[in-house]
């Protein structure tokens, strides 16, 4: 019985040191890739680690380093597919770096919103925060001047105060518009605006998914010597669901103003737009082409598979994790804007 208990006992760093005939400090240095020693000594300890199947106690190691081994991901909701995927990819990217993730949500635009979350951050349970900041949050530069590592993801500006990781929404929307124009569309409708259409104001936009994407569409349209028709800008306020996409697209159809292309500002809106168009008897893509954003899981499996702009979460999540861990270990000290381009994922809703 005693031998069985010994066999099941977790191998400790002290066991490794004793088996290798080195000090506990030397064994620890090998584990952490630090300290000075001969190559022979390092190789001997590494061999013992392998033979004994030693597993690093991450919690203890982080405690010794004055780190918790956890980061916090804060999002306004986990219902939208984009944010759910952001959470999954962030957890996976952190896991590969021996970190765990607390995922929390906050009440958008309320007293319990992002500002409250920033004020009450507890550094004894988490080493830093990745914040996906809602577009309805009333955040100021001072709110982002915190005493813990902070990385913002998404389309809100950080005024250069905090690290900001985001795809280039303006360029992505310009690419989407150009894709439809190049395939024969000449009168584009946009579904997903959040305010009354004001081209001059939108061309000055520096934040907000809807605003930046509309800015990109306007810029690409004007580069081609064309103008968007204000009657074809579908306002959904803050509602970017399938239902909102269907209702607003139906209003555009009912207006009688002709259009031959739809840029929906996310894939949920695009799915709703496809439903409304097909119900009204339009042939997609022969009569009306449709493109969305974010490449949601459903997009390839619709009756008419949806052409969409890549969300680039494969880049955003690991980049944000690398950035926050660099802040935590002190290798990154100055705020920076990190951005990347998005590509069209072509499917059957466009020609």
N, C-alpha and C positions, 0 to 999 in steps of 0.2 A: 504493500500500500504506500509506503514511504517513497519507494522508487517511482511509483506512478504519479504521486503528487509532484515530485521533483521534475519529472518529464514534462508535466503540464504547466509548471511555473514559468512565468514570463522571464525571458533572458534580459538581464539588466546590463547597463553600461559597465558596472563594476565587474560583472562576470566576464565581459569582453576584455577589460583591462587585465584581470587576473590570468585569463587564458593566454593572452598575448605577452604577459610579463612586462607590462608597461604601467605607468601611473594612470590614475583616473583622468587627470588633466590631458595627458597625451591621447588617450582614447577619445575623449571629448573633442579634441582638436581635429582628429581624423574624421569624426562624424560631421563636424561643421566646416571642414575644408580650410582650417586655419592653423596657425602655429608653425613653428620650425621643428623639423625632424629629418632624419635621413630617409631616403626613398625606401630603404630596406625596412625601416621601422613602420612606415606608413603602409607598405605592402603587407607586412605581417599582420597588422591590426585589421586591415581590410579583409584578409583571408579568414581571420577568426570571426569577423562579423558575418561573413558568408557561411562559414561552417556552422556557427551557432544559430543562424537564421535570426539575427538580432533585428528588431524593428524599433525605429526611432519613436520615442514617446514625444509626439509633437507638442502636446499641451505643456509638459514639463519643460521642454526646450524653449518654448515661447515665453513661459513664465520667467525662466532664467534670463531671457533677453529683454525682459520688461515689456513683452508683447502678449496679447491675449490669443493670437492665432485666429481671430475672427474679424471680418469686415461687415459692415452693414450696407445693404442695398435698399434704398427707399424709393418706392414708386407710388403714384396716386391710386393705382388699382392693378389687380392681376387679371381682370376680365378681358381687356383688349388683347388679342393674340400677340401683338408686337411686344407688349410689356411682359406677358407670360414667357415668351421666348427669350427676352432680355434677361429675365431672372434665371432661367435654365442655363443659358450660356455663361452667365456670370458665375454661377455656382460651379460649373464645370471648369472654367478658366482658373478660378481660385483653388479648386481642388488639386489641379496640376501643380500649384505652387505651395502645397501643404497648408492652405488656408481654408477656413470654413466661412459661410455667409449667413448672416441673419437677414431675412427678407421681411420688410415691414411696409405697410401702406399708410397713407395719411389722407385726411379729409381735405380735398381740394378747395382752396379759397376760403377756408374757415379758420377759426381760432386754433384748431388742431391741425393746421396745414403744415407745409414745409418749414415755415419760419419757426413754429413751435418745436418741430423735430430738431432743427439745428440748435436751438437754444438749450434743449434738454438732452443733447447727446451725452451718453455715458461712456467715457473713455476707459472705464474699468472692465467693461464687458466687450468692447469693440475697439479696434485700432484706428478705424477711419470709416468714412461714409462715401459711397457712390450714390448720388442723388439724381434721379430722373425727375426733373422739375416740371410740374404741370404748367400749362399755358395760362391758367387762371390764377396762379399764385402771385400775390403782390409782394415781390421780393426786391430788395434794394441792395446796392453794393455792400452796405454795412452788414447786412444779414449774412453775407458770404465770408466776412472777415472773422473766421472762427479759429480756435486754437487747437484744432485737430485736423488730420489729413482729410481733404475733401476734393472729390472729383464730380463734376456735373456732366451728365450725358443728356443729349437731346437738343432741341432747337431754341432753348432760352439762352440769352446772352449772359455772360458772367462778368462783363466789364473789365476783363483782364485781372480780376481779383482771385479767381479760382481756376483750376484746370478744367478744360472744357473739351469733351470728346464727342464728335458728331459728324455724320456724313454731311456733304454739301447739298443742302436741300434746294438751293437756287439752281445749281448746275444740274441736279437730277431732274428737276421739273422742266428745265430748258431742253434736256435730252428727251424727255417724254413727249413734249410738244413737237420737237423736231422730228421725232420718230413717226408721229401721226401725219405731220405735214409731208414728210418724204414719201408716205404711202398713200397720198391722194386726198387727205382731208384738207379743207380750206376754211371751215367755220367750226371752231372748237367751242364746246361747252365745258364748263368747269363745275364739278360738284364737290362741295365741302368748304366753301368760303364761310368765314365766321363773322363777318361784318358786311355792311353795305359796300358795294364795289367802289373803290376810289383808286384809280390807277396811279396817280401821282404819289399818294401816300404809300401804296404797296411797293413802288419802285425804290422807296427809301427804307423798306423794312429790314431790320437786322436780327429779328428773332420771331419765333412762332412757326410751327410746321405749315399751317395754312397760309400765313402771310408770305413766308419765304418761297413756298412752292408756287403760289400765285405770281409772285415777283418773277420767278424763273420762266413761267409760261408767258407772261407779258413781254419780257425781254426777248425771248426767242421769236415770239409773234412779230414784234416790231423789227427784229433783224431781217425778217422776210418781207417787210413792207406792208404788213397787215395790222389790223386792230381787232382786239376782242370786242364782241358785242356785249355791253353791260346786261342786256336782257338774258344772256346765256350763262351768267354767273350764278350758280345755285347756292344760296346761303342756307347752311344747316345749323348755324350757331355752334354750340359745342358738341353737337350730336354727330358722331362719325360712325354710326351703326348701319347695318344693312337696311333697316327700315327707313332711316333718314335718307339713304341713297336712293331708295325706290321712290319715296314720296317727292323728293326734290326733282328727280329726273322726270317724274310724271308731270310736275308743274311746268318744267321746261317744254315737255311735249305739248301740253295743253296750251301753252302760250302761242303756239303756231309759228314761232321764230325758227327757221330752219337751221339745223346743225348736222354735221356729218362725222363728228368725233367727240368723244367724252374723255376728259381727264378727271378721274376721281382721285381725291387727295389721300385716300387710303384704300386698301383692298375691300374692306367691309362696304364702303360707299360704292365701290365699283361693282360688287356683287348685287347690291340693290339696283344700281343703274341697269345692269344686264337684265334683271328680272322685269323692270318697268319697260324697257325697250322691246323685249320679246313679247310681253303681254300686249303691247300696243301694235304688234305686228311688224316691227322693224327687223330687218335681216342684219345680223352681226357676224362678220365685219363688212359685208357687202355694202350696206347703206350707212351704217354708223360703226366706227371703230371705238373700242374702249380700252383704256389703260389705267392701271391702278398704281399703288405704292405699297411696298413692304414685303411682297412675296409671302403672304400668309400661307399656312399649311393647306387651306382649302383651294387655293388658286389653281393648281394644276388639275383638280378633280371635278371642276364644274362641268355642266353639260357643254358649255363653251369655255374651254380652259382660258384663264385670264392672263393676258399680257400685263406685266407689272415691272416696277423698278425694284431692284434688289435692295433689301433693307440694310445690308452690310452689318448685320448683327454679328457675323463671323469675325468682323474687324472691331466693332464697337466694344463688345464685352471684354475680349482679352486685352484690348488697348487700355480700357478703363481700369481693369485689374492690375495690369503692369504699372500703370500710372500711380494708383493708390498705394501699391506696395513699395514703389520707389519713394513716395512721400513718407511712408512709414519708416523705411530704413534710412532715410535721409539722403539718398543718392539723387533725389530730385527736389529742388528748392524753389524754383521760379514757376509761376503759373504760365500755362501755355495753351493755345488753341490747337487741337489736333483734329484734322479733318481728312476725308477721303471721298473719292468719286463713287458713283453708283452706276450700274449698267442695266440695260433693258433685258428682261427675261421674256423672250418672245414666245407667245402662244397663239391660240386660234381666235382671240378676240380682236386681233389686228390683221391687216393684210400683209 
